[in-house]
Amino acid sequence: MATAKDFVGRINQIDGVAGCLLVKDDGAVLGQTINDPEVYSTLLQMSSNLSREIMTSIGFSYCRHLSFNRINMQNFCVFPIDNYLLGIVQKADCSVAFMLERVYQLIGKVSTSGETKIS
C-alpha cells in the first residue's frame, strides 16, 4: 500500500509534471508538491462535481481526466481516483501523451478492482 506522500512523490518525478497534489473528495489535502494547494483543491472539487454532471447528462460512464488549458501552456489536469482527486500542473514544454501514459500507469497501480490502495 502506497502512502499519499509516496504516491505524490512518484507522480512528481514523471517527465512533464511541474507539480501535483492529491486530495480526498471532501477537499482535504493529503499530499502536494505545488504552492497554493487550497486554490487547486477548490478547483479539483469543482471540476469533479462538474465532470460527474456532464457524465450523467451525456451518458458517459467514466472520465479519465479533465484538462484546463492555460495561456502559459502549464495546463492543469484533474484525475479522479475512486474517492480521491489528483491534480497535476504540466510543464509547458513536455510530451503530453508520454506524461499522461505514465500518470495512468501509476494510477492503475493504486486503483484496481475498485479498491484504492493509498493510505
SVG drawing of the C-alpha trace seen along z (x, -y; Angstrom):
<svg xmlns="http://www.w3.org/2000/svg" viewBox="-29 -33 40 39">
<polyline fill="none" stroke="black" stroke-width="0.4" points="0.0,0.0 1.4,-3.4 1.2,-6.4 -0.2,-9.6 3.2,-11.2 4.9,-8.3 2.3,-8.4 2.6,-12.2 6.4,-11.9 6.3,-9.3 3.8,-11.4 6.0,-14.5 9.0,-12.6 7.3,-12.0 8.7,-13.9 6.4,-16.8 5.0,-17.2 5.7,-20.6 3.8,-19.8 0.9,-17.9 -1.5,-17.4 -3.7,-14.7 -7.0,-15.4 -9.9,-13.5 -13.3,-14.1 -14.1,-16.5 -11.1,-18.7 -8.7,-17.6 -5.1,-17.8 -3.2,-14.5 0.0,-15.4 1.3,-18.1 4.4,-19.5 2.8,-22.7 2.3,-26.1 -1.2,-27.3 -2.8,-23.8 -6.0,-25.4 -6.7,-27.1 -6.0,-23.9 -8.0,-21.9 -11.1,-24.0 -10.6,-23.7 -10.3,-19.9 -13.6,-19.7 -15.5,-21.9 -14.2,-20.1 -15.0,-16.7 -18.6,-17.7 -18.9,-19.2 -17.5,-16.1 -20.0,-13.9 -22.8,-16.1 -21.5,-16.0 -21.1,-12.2 -24.7,-11.8 -26.2,-14.3 -24.4,-12.9 -24.3,-9.3 -20.6,-8.8 -19.6,-6.1 -16.2,-7.3 -13.8,-10.3 -10.1,-9.6 -9.0,-13.2 -10.0,-16.8 -7.6,-19.3 -7.7,-23.1 -5.6,-24.8 -3.7,-27.9 -2.1,-30.7 1.4,-29.9 1.0,-26.3 1.3,-24.9 -2.0,-23.2 -3.8,-21.7 -5.1,-18.2 -7.5,-16.5 -7.6,-12.8 -10.4,-11.2 -9.2,-8.1 -12.0,-6.5 -12.6,-8.8 -9.6,-10.9 -8.6,-13.6 -5.2,-14.1 -4.3,-17.4 -1.2,-17.9 0.4,-21.1 2.0,-20.2 5.4,-21.7 5.0,-23.9 7.5,-22.0 6.6,-18.4 5.2,-15.5 1.7,-15.4 1.0,-11.9 4.0,-10.5 3.2,-12.3 -0.4,-11.1 0.6,-7.5 3.0,-7.5 0.3,-9.0 -2.3,-6.4 0.3,-3.7 0.8,-4.9 -2.9,-5.4 -3.5,-1.9 -1.1,-0.6 -3.1,-2.2 -6.6,-1.8 -7.5,1.7 -10.7,3.7 -12.4,0.6 -10.2,0.7 -7.8,-2.3 -4.5,-1.4 -3.5,-4.8 -3.4,-5.4"/>
</svg>
